[in-house]
Amino acid sequence: MTTVESPTLAQRLASFAARTFADGPPADVVASVRQRVLDVLGLCVAAQALPTSQAILAHAAEQGGRQQASAIGLAEPVPAASAAFVNGVLAHSLDYDDTHLPSVLHPSASVVPAALAAAEAAGASGRDTVAAVAVGLEIAVRLGMAGYDRDLGNSVYFEHGQHATSICGAMGAAAAAALLFGLGEEGVLHALGVTASFASGVIEANRTGGTVKRLHCGWAAQSAVTAAGLVRRGFTGPPTVLEGRFGFFQAFLRDQTDLDQVAGGLGEEWAVPGIFFKPYPANHFTHTAIDAGAELRARGVPVDEIESIELRVPTAVIRTIGQPIETKRAPATGYQAQFSGPYAVVTGLLGGQGLGAGLADFTDALAADPARRALMAKVTVTGDDRCDAIFPNQFPAIVTVRTADGREWTAEVLANRGGPARPLSEAELAAKFTDNVAGRLAPATAATVRELALTLDSVADLAALLRPLTRLESPGDDHD
């Protein structure tokens, strides 16, 4: 490793990575990683129905190359970088993947696909895969937090039009891939140095449309595996790749970087177990609105007598889930419904699938359903001081319903389900996986994959976990 008077940030991350890979992460981190692998695999199966998913599968098959790793939904193995690309695209395509707060980073969708592809190609064990994923997630989150401005209450990456998820995800994924390729501490350092030149993602599509955002995590995962492969063949990166005058932080964040977030407490304080799982396949800002609606339903609010619904949320999220209000009250597609506060409240009031709202609740037909639209037309979305004080560590919501008989009903949900304050149980995560693979995997196969993922650190061969996911059934096929 390059010698300097004091270690650079990349060197400190590389040292942490190698040490964790050798010794293993803490038990709670191991348990969290196993659950995140299960979650990502289910999302990759569920995303198969999207036209963009079929496009990426066809693209990977057309590229050909050495058969090294499994792309979910593609019968024959493909090069490791291609498998990482495919699975990364699939993992992020449904807006159902995990989220770190307050960075609003979705780390698993890049890191897990890259690690699984590298591990399968290298013949790595489940134990090493878990350790590598843990390292990759931690590095991604720390780089994301380096760009979080507490005074602004937002990510500087986002303010610059950059997708922190794919930019920071590529870096974390590269560390994971380098470890699994057996490159050690120096290899991780160089993989970070090389991947910084690959990291990318522009989020204009969030504003004006396009499906390119679905590519971002796949590109990050592919970049990571490619960079680690190039390092294995002799390419190197600068040790000052992060904090250097022309480094990662200067390029993406300019002078708005919190360097203490990168290495402070590294190896002692872990962010991984606190990453929020998504219980519902919708924009994370809408989740507490779903919960509030469900609470009111459980308390017996007479839906057919509702005259008005007020959804109070952090002011900063209104532009995402409440504006323009005419569009949010009448989403044209299921995808638009995923970003609608009014739709979220109504889904909770009417009752949803899965853990309370599932993929079946976000269809084009339901978005256009006259009864739902009539309820959505009664919803107003406003800012709230109490919610502002909690955001962005949580995405709270307060819903007040007024009925024709003059009664007023209020539900407050101030902490997100799926995070540390309201964690999903392993049984609930297993149920989410089962819901996501329904109609694509036979129940017995789904049970096997679920068990292997949740005991991943004791699995000897990653192919046993991944190969069953490459031959999926067509929806509607009969099976036992």
Stockholm file with secondary structure:
# STOCKHOLM 1.0

chainA/1-480         MTTVESPTLAQRLASFAARTFADGPPADVVASVRQRVLDVLGLCVAAQALPTSQAILAHAAEQGGRQQASAIGLAEPVPAASAAFVNGVLAHSLDYDDTHLPSVLHPSASVVPAALAAAEAAGASGRDTVAAVAVGLEIAVRLGMAGYDRDLGNSVYFEHGQHATSICGAMGAAAAAALLFGLGEEGVLHALGVTASFASGVIEANRTGGTVKRLHCGWAAQSAVTAAGLVRRGFTGPPTVLEGRFGFFQAFLRDQTDLDQVAGGLGEEWAVPGIFFKPYPANHFTHTAIDAGAELRARGVPVDEIESIELRVPTAVIRTIGQPIETKRAPATGYQAQFSGPYAVVTGLLGGQGLGAGLADFTDALAADPARRALMAKVTVTGDDRCDAIFPNQFPAIVTVRTADGREWTAEVLANRGGPARPLSEAELAAKFTDNVAGRLAPATAATVRELALTLDSVADLAALLRPLTRLESPGDDHD
#=GR chainA/1-480 SS CCCCSSCCHHHHHHHHHHHHHHHCCCHHHHHHHHHHHHHHHHHHHHGGGSHHHHHHHHHHHHHCCCCCBCCTTCSSCBCHHHHHHHHHHHHHTTSCSCBBTTTTBCCHHHHHHHHHHHHHHHTCCHHHHHHHHHHHHHHHHHHHHHTEETTTTEEHHHHTTBCHHHHHHHHHHHHHHHHHTTCHHHHHHHHHHHHTTTCCCBCTHHHHCCSTHHHHHHHHHHHHHHHHHHHHTTCCCCTTTTTSTTSHHHHHHTTCCCTHHHHTTTTTSCSGGGSBCCSSSSCGGGHHHHHHHHHHHHTTCCGGGEEEEEEEECGGGHHHHTSSHHHHHSCSSHHHHTTCHHHHHHHHHHCCSTTSSCGGGSCHHHHTCHHHHHHHTTEEEEECHHHHHHTTTSCCEEEEEEETTSCEEEEEECSCTTSTTSCCCHHHHHHHHHHHHTTTSCHHHHHHHHHHHHTGGGCSCHHHHHGGGSSCCCTTCCCC
#=GC SS_cons         CCCCSSCCHHHHHHHHHHHHHHHCCCHHHHHHHHHHHHHHHHHHHHGGGSHHHHHHHHHHHHHCCCCCBCCTTCSSCBCHHHHHHHHHHHHHTTSCSCBBTTTTBCCHHHHHHHHHHHHHHHTCCHHHHHHHHHHHHHHHHHHHHHTEETTTTEEHHHHTTBCHHHHHHHHHHHHHHHHHTTCHHHHHHHHHHHHTTTCCCBCTHHHHCCSTHHHHHHHHHHHHHHHHHHHHTTCCCCTTTTTSTTSHHHHHHTTCCCTHHHHTTTTTSCSGGGSBCCSSSSCGGGHHHHHHHHHHHHTTCCGGGEEEEEEEECGGGHHHHTSSHHHHHSCSSHHHHTTCHHHHHHHHHHCCSTTSSCGGGSCHHHHTCHHHHHHHTTEEEEECHHHHHHTTTSCCEEEEEEETTSCEEEEEECSCTTSTTSCCCHHHHHHHHHHHHTTTSCHHHHHHHHHHHHTGGGCSCHHHHHGGGSSCCCTTCCCC
//
